[in-house]
Amino acid sequence: MVSNRELVGMLENLHLLRGLFIRRTSQDSPIHFGQIAIMKTIEQHENCTQATIAECLSVTPASVAVSTKRLQKAGLITKTVDQDNLRCKRLSLTEEGRTAIERHIALFEQYDSRVFSCLSEDEKEQLFELLKRLADVMQKAVGIEGSFSDPMSLGCLLHRKFEEEKENIERSCDQC
């Protein structure tokens, strides 16, 4: 019989293996993994501001500023001055940036196809349902209510909650 500890260990190993793939893939790419989310946000919100990206991704404006500076230097995004607010810069992808995202995403899709090729369609469906049930119980255990139709929606909320908790802990440590 498989113990809970073994199951948790396997889930953690899967997470680490995917992280290793991401790191190795990012070594040969002009885009670092964290920058993909920034570039995808720019793609979805063309001519957005750094503040919009920080809010969407639940990260600090300073980290967005550093990443966008690097992306601009690499020729993957452009920054243009907002005509209504000269202090504000609008971000958009260059053609090179669009191509880089497409290549990066294609690598992830190939990897995912390779990983999940060992499962039948029924097994994938069963695995998804089992993982969803676990996620529902875990959500309730940490006090997050609601049903999420797709993993990305839950992921965005969890990133935001994680950052909020981290900030609360840092603030309480500063008061000690």
PyMOL commands that set and color helices and strands:
alter all, ss='L'
color gray80, all
select helices_A, chain A and resi 4-27+33-44+50-57+61-73+95-116+121-141+151-175
alter helices_A, ss='H'
color red, helices_A
select strands_A, chain A and resi 77-81+89-93
alter strands_A, ss='S'
color yellow, strands_A
deselect
rebuild
show_as cartoon
